């Protein structure tokens, strides 16, 4: 049985809950230097990490992956505690998967694909332009596929046929979500700071 399809926001909310309730359930925060917070379960390093706050950078190292986040001004624990996840995610400048700390989620891709197909079928243009027909054909051909490579190939085919870069980007990004480790960095940082500040 296939898992239910979810939106990107539902994926993020579910991952935040998992991080808080499973990854970090017994974690405790400890200042290990004036700029460094050790975040771990006292009995284990599983899902443990160190947050280093230095001038305008936050560096995260440990069991939940490494990344660097950068702001245009010096940051503080109080500033970091005030952030929402979307803003935090956009500040990643280096991670194990590149500057965009993202990953592919097939359930999210399938959700947005079904939504796009429904929209295309519900509101066809009056002139039935060749761009519309090509987009509909490509989206229909993607049904049943949920892999990143298939979406990338479909996006390239759409761009080659129409020259529409934005539309091609929308197709290739349908299943792109913030990486679970990036969400873990945010949730862990917020939980650690709430214990310390």
N, C-alpha and C positions, 0 to 999 in steps of 0.2 A: 504494500500500500504506500503510495506517494505521500510525503509530508505536505501539509497545507501550504499554499502559496502565501508569502508575506511581503509587505511593503518594506522599503528601506528603513523607514522610521520604526516599524515593528521589529525589524532585525536589530536595530540599535538598542531599543528598549529591552528586548529579550537578552541581548548580550550584556547590557549594564546590570540587569538582575542577576545573571549567572556569575558575573565577576564579583558582585557584592556578596552574594549568598553562598557561592561555592569556592571561588578562587581565594577570596579574602576573608572568609567567615571568622577565622581566628587570628588574623593578622594584628600586629601591634606596631605602632610607629615609634621611632626613637631618633632623636637628633644624634648623628654620629660625628658631626662637626658643625660649625655655624652655617654651612651651606649644604649640608648633606643629610638626607633623611633615609634611614634604613627601614624598609617596610617588609615585614615577614611574619609568618607564624613562628612563635618562639621555639617550637619543636621541630621545625622543618624549613628548608629553603624553597620548597615547592611554591611556585608563583611569587617568590620573593624578589625584591628589587631595591635599588638605591636611586633616589631622586637627588640630583645635584642641581641646585639653583645658584647660578653664577652670572651676575650682571644681567644680560638680556637673554640668556639661554637656560633652558631646562634640559638636562641630559638624564636619560633613564637607561640604566644597565641592570641586567639580571636575568632571572628565569623566564620573564615574560617578554623578552626581546629587548633590543637596544634601539634608541631613537634620540634625536636632538630636535627640540622645538625652539624657535627663535622669534622674539618680538622686536619692535623698533625702539623700545626703551627698556631700562632696567626693570626687572620684575621682583616681586616679593611674595612670600607665602600668602599674604592677604589678597594680593592681586590674583594669584593663581586660584585661590579659593572662590573668587567671584566669577570665574569663567563658565560659559556654557560649552557643551561638547563640540558643537559645530565650529566655533571659533578656535578652540584648542586644536582640533583636527587639522584645520587649515594652516596652523603654525608649524607643522612638521616640516623640517628642512632636510632631514636625513633619517632613513630607517633601513631595516634589513631588506625591504622591498622597493626602495627608492624614495624620492621626495614626497610622492603621494602615498601615504601609508594606507593603502587600499587593498582589497582582495575581491575575488569573484564569489558570488553566492547564487547558486542555480535556482533556488526557490524565489529569490527576488527577481532574477532575470525572467523567469516564467511568469511571474505576476505582472511585470511591466509589459511583457510581450503580449499577454492576453488583453491587457488594458488598451494597448496601442491598436491591436487588431480590432477590438470592439469599436474604438473611436473611428478608425478608418472606414469600417463597414457602415457605421451609423451616420457619418457625415461626408459622403462622397461629394467632390466638387461637381458643379453643374456641367462643366465642360469635359469631365473625365480625362484630364490631361495625362500625357504619357508619364510624367513624374509621379502622379498619384498611382497610376496602374503599376509602375515599377515598384514603388514603395509597398503597395498592397501585396504584390507577388513575392517580394523578398520577405516581408513579415509572415505571410502564409507559409513560405518554405521553411521558416525558422521554427514553426510550431513542432513540438516534440524534441527539439534540441535545447539544451540548457548549458552547453559548454562555452567557455570564453572564446575559444578559437572559432567556433561556428558563428558567433555574433560578430567577431572581428572580420571574418570573411564576408558576411552579409553586409556589413557596413561599407567595406571596400567596394563590393559589387554595386551598392546603392550610390556611392560617390562616383564611381566610374560611369554609371548610367545617367546621373542627374547633375553632378558637379556641386551638390548641396552638402557642404562640409558639416554644417550644424546638424542636419538630419542624420548624416553618417555617424557623427559623434554620439548622438542620442541613441542610435542602435547599438553601437559598440559598448556604451556605458550602462546598458539596462540592468546588468547584474553586478555592477561595481558598488561596493559598500565599504565603509571604513573597516580597516583590519581589526580583528578581534583583539589583537595585542595593543593597538592604539586606544581602543575603548578601555582595555584593562589599565593602561597607563593613566588615563583620565580618572577612572573610577577609583583606582588605588591612590592616586594623588589626592583626590578630594577626601577620601576616607582618612588617609594619613594626616592631612592638614587639620581636619576636624578634631582629631585626637590631640593635636599639638598646639593649635592656635587658639 
